């Protein structure tokens, strides 16, 4: 198992590359829900969006408390909504009960196979389709318009495979957050046969971001990435 993991990591580094910008990277949050970010690009008046909270908002809460910044958090998962409502989070943590997609409307939300986990997805998951339910989703452009934000300083995406079409829609809409934290889900199978993963889609997304002026500031385990846009 260790050899397989090492080989997978080597393949990931070869495909996706390593960090190509020397910026001050800081990590906040727990070992599970934490994330790296470019600390120099976040101030008290920054606009922060975080999509995909689940049952761990440690990064978002620490960011809001330590940097005195308002964090707009988004998750349509029923367990997440109930969990957040039961917490004593600071007023600077603002929860919105809708998800992110490349379209506006309703989407079927499929739960994970392990019922002890909480990571739902709008990607088709035939094995749990019977337990799916409908949630509201909005495009990033729509969300910004409704919240009256003209720009985003930090965008965090942990949206279980929907990140690929969301990135395409974001770039097509000419929306360029100052920095983007992305968990790519290229290890998730697409149901196209054994061994078929989203390697190609992740590579395409990284190339599209770089073509839009982003540099890779952090690559954690070939899965969690930080991209920072160059100043024009």
C-alpha positions, 0 to 999 in steps of 0.5 A: 500500500505504501508503494502504491501511495508513493507512486501515486504521489510521484505521478501527481507531482509529474502531472501537476507540478510543484509550487511555482510562486514563493509566497507566505503560506499559512495553515489554519484549522484542524488536520481534517478541515484545515487549509493552507492560504496566502496570508499576505492576500487577506486583510480585515476588509477582504471578501472571503467565500468558502464552499463546502463546510461539512461538519468542520469549520475550523479553517473558516472560524480561525480565519475570521477570528485571527484576521478579523475578516468576515467569512461567507460559508456555503453548504446545502447539506442538511447535516451541515446546516443543522450542525452550524446552527448548533454552534456558537460561531462568531458573527463574522461567520455567515452561513448560507444554505445553498451550494455552488454549481455551474448553473442556477436552480435545483440539483440532486444531492447524493450522500456518501456511501459511508453513512457516517460521513457527510460529503454529499455531491451533485455528481451522479453517485448511482450507489446512493441515488435512492438516498439523494435529496434536492438542494438549491445551487447557484453560480458564483456570479449569481451568488456575488450579485445577490450578496452585492460583492464585486470581487472575491479575495479568497475563494475556497472550494471543497465541493466533491467533484463539482469544482471542474465545471465551477472553475470553467464557469467562473473563468468564462464569467471573468471572475478572478478571485485574488486567491483560490483554495481548491481540493481537487477530487481526481481520485473519485471514480467516474463510473467509466471502468476500473482505474479511470480517474479525473487526472485529466480534468484536474490537469485541464483545470490547472492549465486553465487557471494558469492561463488566466494569470494564476500561479500555484502557490501551494500543492499539498499532496497533489490534492489541495492547491492554492492559486494566487493571481498575479497583479496586472 
